[in-house]
Amino acid sequence: MPKPSKIEPVLIRPEAWLKNSSPPLGSQEGRHFGVDCVVIRYSTDTIGEGPSLHVHPYDEIFHILEGRAQFTVGEQQFEAVAGSLVIGPANVPHAYKNLGPGRLDSIDFHLSPEWIQYDLPRDGESLSAPTLS
């Protein structure tokens, strides 16, 4: 039988992790609370904007709250709409961008106690040392 969790309930109010901006943006690492998950709120009103190609050493789950996104996960490209969940496996390069019209709003769950990200070069760029976000 598994041991009961010793994690206490925690309420993190929006002003503690979301920037006071429109569109909303923010991140919270679970390691501060003994949880193996990072939550990221990503929103953009700009069509074509989104995180560039990168990789994490852990799985990531994207929940599209509003809008449409063009995803690249490994060799696959597909569209995700509001309500969709996208699974990004560990060590597989991925990116997404706002297809419009209007806002793309998502919550991304990194299955790790801390945010570790290695950005990959864009066309014409050389590979440099990985950057951690």
Secondary structure, DSSP 8 states (H G I E B T S, - for coil): -------------HHHHB-S-SS--EEEEGGGGT-S-EEEEEEE-STT-S--SEE-SS-EEEEEEESEEEEEETTEEEEEETT-EEEE-TT--EEEEE-SSS-EEEEEEESSSS---EE---TT----S----
